[in-house]
Amino acid sequence: MSFDSKVTTAKSGKSDAILDWLQMCSGVALIIFVFMHMSLVSSVIINTSIMDTIAHTYEKNYMAQIGGPILFLLFLFHFYLAARKIPFRFEGQKTIWAHAKMMHHRDTWLWIVQVISAMLILVMGSIHMWAVLSDLPITAARSAARVQSGPWLYFYLVLAPLVVLHVVAGLYRIAVKWGFIRDYQRSKLNRFATGLAVVFICIGLATLVRFMTLTA
């Protein structure tokens, strides 16, 4: 009986390690996509024709039509893997919150930020992807028209910073958890992550301002 228990525990531990590795890989892929996506969309700040050319190239090669659904599946897959460690019951959430306040541990609060932002991004990111992929082709004019209509500006004012905070926090936690960064290097990583978040939040806000001021 004891032997069976040990075998089960070993198998469970190996499965968890594989799932953690898949979560890390899918997270890295999404981080790369977010930074590339924000950088390419922000090209509208320089010139609308640059953004239109990039979008046209992607759609001409079916990267938007095929890549969009694949990205969405990757998005759901990553959330599924991460959700294994999220307490969905109120008792678990209460315990995590109490421990975070008691320990005053920065990385614990960072995990909580990731969990909360993940829930919001799951809903808001799905809405964004549907709105974009159901209104192809992507152009600067269409994007501007969407931002200038209804509640979309406020929607993106919430979504853009949330995504940046989530991916930067994820980048930090991946570097620490998987040993890419040593303990004595955490302060440098912290400054880098903070600076990266500020830069991309500013890029996102500047892009929204450009869309708001863009006329047909």
N, C-alpha and C positions, 0 to 999 in steps of 0.2 A: 504493500500500500504506500509505503514511504517512497519506494523507488518510482512508482507510477506518478506520484506527486511531483517528484523532482524532474521527471521526464516532461511532464506537462508544463512545469514552470520554465524549463529550458526552451521548449518549443514556443511558449508564449513570449518569452524574452526575445527570442530570435525573430519572431513575427513583428513584435513591436519595433525592433531595431530596423527591420526592412521598411516598415511603414514610416518610421521617422526619417529614414534616408530618402524615401519617395517624397515625403512632405518637404524635405529640404530642397530636393531637385526641382520639384514643381514650383516651390517658392522662389528659387533663383530664376527660373524661366519667367515667372510673372514679374519679378523685379526688373529684369532686363527689358521686358516688354513695356512696362509702365514708363521707364526712363526714356526708352526710344520713342514711344508714342507721344509723350509730352514734348519731347524735343522736336519731333517732326511737326506736330500741330502748332507749336510755337513759331514755326517758320513763317506763319501768317503775319507775325509782328514785323518781319523784314519786308515781305512782299506777298500779296495774295496769290500771285502766279506760281510762286515756289511751292506753296501748300497744294495748290491745284495740280501741279505737275507731279508731285510726290503721290498724291491720292490717285491720280489717273494711272500712274505706273503700277501701283499696288493692285488696282482693280483690273487693269489690262492683263495682268498675270494671275488673276483670280485669287490673289492673296487675301483680299477682303472677303470675297464671297465664300471661300473655303476656309481661310485662316480664322475668320470671325467665329464660326461655329466650333472649330477645334479649340480656339482660345477659350470660348465659353465652357466647353467640357473640361478643359484643364482647370479653369477657375472653380468649377463645381467639385472636381476631384481634389484639388488642394483644400477646399473648405471642408470636404468630407474627412480628409486625413487630419486636419487641424481640430475638427470638432470632437475627435476622440477624447481630447483632454479638457474640453470645455464643460464645466458643470451646468447642466440645464435645469436642475432642480433648485428650488429656492434655498433649501438648506445648504447645498453645496456652494452656491453663490455667496450666501451669508458668511460661510466659513472662510472662503477665499478672501472676502473683503476684510473680515476681522483680522486674519493673519497678515494681510498687506499693511494694515494700519499699525499692527503690533510690531512688525519687524522693521518697518521703515526702509525696506529694501528696494532700491531703484529698479532693478531688473524685474521684480515682481509687479511693480506698478506698470512697467513697460509691457508686460504680458497682458495685464488687464486692459491697457489702452489698445493693444492688438485685438483682443477678444471683442471689445465694444465696437471698434472700428470695423472689424470683420463682419459683424452682424449688419451694420448699416451699409457697408460696401456690397454685400451679397444682394441686397434689395436694390440699392441705387445703381450699382454697376450693371445689373441685369437690365434695368430700365434704360440706362444710357446705351448699352449695346443694342438693344432692340430698336431704340429710336434712330440710331445711326445706320444699322444694317438694313432696316426696313425702308430707308429713304436714300438709297444709292442713286446716282454716284455721289461720293463725298466731295463737296466743294467748299471753299471759304465762304461763298455767298450763302449756301444752305446752312452751314454751321452758324453763321452770324444771324441769319433769320431765326433759327431755333433759339439761340441765346437771347435774342431781343424779344421773343414772344413768351407770353404767359409767365409761369414761375421758373423758367429754365435757368435764368441768371442765378437766382437764390439756390436752386438745386445744385448747380456747379460750384457755387461759392462754398457749399458744404462738402460736396463730393471730392473736389480737387485736393484740398488740404488733408482730408481724411485718408485718401489714397496715398499721398506722400508720407504722412505720418506712419501709416501701416507698413509700407514697403521699407522705409528707412529703419523702423523699429525691427522689422523682420531681418533686414540685412545685418543689423547690430547683433541680434540674438543668434543668427546663424554663425556669424564669425566667432562669437564667444562659445556657443554650445559645441561646435565641431572642432574647436581648438585651433582655428586659424589665427586667433589673437590670444596672446598670453595675458595673464592677469596684470602685469606691469604696463601693458600696452592699452588697457581699457580707457584710460583718460584721453589718450590720443584718438582712439576710435570714437569715443563719445563726442569729442570736438568735431571730428570729421563728419559724423552722422548728423549732428546738429546743423553744421554748415550746409551739408547736402540738402537737408530738409528745408532750410531757409531759402536756398537758391531755387529749388524746384517749386516751392510755394509761391515765390515771387514770379517765377516764369509762368506758372498757372494763372496768377492774378493778372499779369501783363497781357496774357493771351485773351483772357475774358474781356479786359478793357478794349483790346483791339477789335474783338468781335462786336462789342457794344457800339463802337464808334464807326464800324464799317458800314458804308452805304452802298446800295445797289448801283 
